[in-house]
Amino acid sequence: MSGDGIISTTDLNLWYREKHALQSVSMRIPKNKVTALIGPSGCGKSTLLRCFNRLNDLIDHVKITGKITFDDHEIHAPGTDVVLLRKKIGMVFQKPNPFPKSIYENVSYGPRVHGVRDRETLDRIVEESLRHAALWDEVKDRISDSALGLSGGQQQRLCIARTLAVGPEVILMDEPCSALDPIATAKIENLIEKLREEYTVIIVTHNMQQAARVSDYTGFMYLGKLIECGKTVQIFEHPAEELTENYITGRFG
Amino acid sequence: MREELLKTNFLEGTLVKSFTIPLSALTRSATHARYSLLKEKSIQTVFFSTAFFAVIVVTFILLFLVRDGYPVFTQVGILDFLFGPDWAPTASEPLYGIFPLIVGTLLVTLGAMVFAVPLSIGCAIYIAELASPRAKSILKPAIELLAGIPSVVYGFFGLIVLTNFIRVAFDLPTGETWLAASVLLGIMALPTIVSVSEDAISSVPHEFREGSLAIGATRWQTISRVLVPAALSGIAAAIILGIGRAIGETMAVMMVAGNAAIVPDPVWNILSPLRTLTGTLGIEMGEVAVGSDHYHALFGVAIVLLVITLGINLAAVAILRYLNEGRVASAAKKPFFSARTRARILFAAGTLGFSLLLLILTAAPPYLAALVLFGGGGWYMVRPFIPENRVQQIAFVFIGLATLIVLAILIIILQDIVINGLPALSWEFLTTSPLDSGRAGGIFPAIIGTLDLVVGAIAIALPLGVGAAVYLVEYTQEGRMTQVIRTGVDLLNGTPSIVFGLFGFAFIVLYLGIGVSMLAGQITLALMVLPTVIRTTEESLKSIPMALREGSLALGATRWQTISRVVIPPALPGILTGAILSIGRAAGETAPIMFTAVVFSSRFLPDSVLDPVMALPYHLFILATNVPGSSMNKYGTALVLLLLVVSFYAVAIAARTHFQNKMRG
């Protein structure tokens, strides 16, 4: 893969109890590009994504070997500040998970836990983030209302705004549209398109058209292995592996 | 559009990123990182200590019971102590044989279950399967109310109404009998068995129900052949919990059992008085000389009692935990017992029931015996010829009857206390001190004393309990350590309240030298309600979706930030509900404060936490058992205590329902 790698994994293995969920995955994620991870259910896409911000730490009985680097730093190295890592690598989840607080509090939560107290700065960050997530116009009049009153698509954009508010370099998206209707999906896809300018985006998706539409690079995973990885155009038009071709042409899945 | 967005947001400098900590490396400035790591670590240590506290308490309880109890085992000998036929600690030649006490405990419990189990299961089936949503919304709080009535109030009711009824009905010199104790304990065990069995029946997967109805089974066939068998292990656990409740009860049983340390003659004579292990402790602990043989013997009794209840409770916990894991692991949960074991258990239970029936029948008048035998035999013969819908009608009549009886019990108890207690209530009664050993005057110091005790207890138990629950849910992965802590909490939960009283007396009052005081009572009560606080807090923390925690952590919040800002605020209503329930429980308890905190009569309010206090439950106990001719004030005290405790419960139940509805939407 070409371009500046911002995250790369070398011979990454992950076991969940007895299950060998990731099998020697080695890949490089180029900087300021959108990389899509595709593959059938249970192939390890989400697991791989959750390795990048060490969210798998929360799960019992997980064992990881191999190397993951972010900006040339080994993220499993002792002394790594997981908090700082997660600040730099944000994440948007499959189901929108706004906190049961107001819209404003949701977005300002991140900056606050990182020590921003000044009200004006917070106001500015909230507005910038919401604008950037293309949500500002829809919510600016009810910024103090509960976030749970928003529609699913709005909630998901709120979660993106919440992620942007801590100023990450990488944004991980775990099937961000799977719980949304087509219109809301289109809005998120447009947003991803814009985010590419500032951020590195890694998106896990079930939807191959979505991968083709939004990504620059695509990795195809199958049964815990990274089968193929390259420019999206190439993966979709001239896949090197037969497995990839079968999956993309819908012969299994 | 993209350019426009960039213009509005990022051209004036990267505002959004303006507060980024300017470091490219993943390690922050060394001191800052160390500081924040240290902070997280110390917070975790604090939570760990609160969680470990439960284990320490259990260890101390065991330690002090054994310390004060082992002399009796060496002096009397284990076998002579356990199986000696005579308990006569104050005779000139004292005898310390607790065999009649063990038999008494077992018989009372057995009787209580014979009374409570059919009623409870009928009532549980009614609530789970037959009741309309409206009836359900009345019945469930009613059952919880029954659970909230303090045991000393049950004892008072038993002493005044139930024993009197039995005395007249069976033409006895006194109604204080095995029968009275069993009925009363049965009533007290009802709520536990009903609610746990109801849960078990309700959580049988819907497909079972539909599948059975779809092949043309009647509702009763579905209930009796599909739902109840599927819920059998849950119902078994419910009964075991009920048994634990009955064995550990002190006040009520002590007030109505007659307390003669004899084995009934013949052994099925339910009209004989008897005495339990708990009753013995309750009666004799207050008057024993510290350090005497008798004193050690009482601690020996407590050890035996603790061993029995802990065994029972651990069995129940093991079954419940197994069930929960099974439910998570697979949708189609495999039954706890294999079909063969189940058949065997049913057979054994049937045989046991039948022989019990025969036993009782030999004591009953011949015409009754004949009636029961012919009725049972006749039913067995005729059963195949009765159409299924008729069988269903008969079954539903019995189930409805069971539910009505449970409701009637609640209403009888409440109306008796309310009707007789209301005339006593007056401003003067509530605000003056007692006169003439409580026959006249008011109960002001007792109300204040109870509030003092409860406030102190919750102030101690709440931080410890919430801390322990936070540690268990948020900080650990399941492992050996959590298992040790959880077992400690379970053990604490199963410890009879009278044992807390003994421990409080031996450790806090004597060993720490605090003396009989408000503080000693507060600590003892706090230890007793600690498991309740831990459990309810755990439940409400677990109900917060994992997605919220992940969302917060993914933003780079620390664990403590996530817990304090995202997890605890929505869990707060649940935590407070648990706290209120604990307050209600602490306010009604007598046994733990009897030897640690209270005096019967005090004209003045305590000056400091080191003074003894009056308390409502103890006041009622003494009035009921030791002060003849104070009927009005007795009922008045009972009513005030009941109102106090029930209002705590009502607030907790209402709060929970309110927040549940709010959560749903």
Interface residues (C-beta under 8 A of the other chain):
Chain A: N53 L55 L58 D60 F70 D71 H73 I75 G79 T80 D81 V83 L84 L85 R86 K87 K88 G90 M91 F93 K95 N97 P98 F99 P100 K101 Y109 G110 P111 V113 H114 G115 V116 T121 R124 I125 E128 S129 R131 H132 A134 C159 R162 T163 L164 A165 V166 G167 L172 E193 K194 E197 E198
Chain B: M1 R2 L5 L6 T8 N9 F10 T14 L15 V16 K17 S18 F19 T20 I21 L23 S24 A25 L26 T27 R28 A33 S36 Q477 E478 P545 M546 A547 L548 R549 E550 G551 S552 L553 A554 L555 G556 A557 T558 Q561 R565 V566 P569 P570
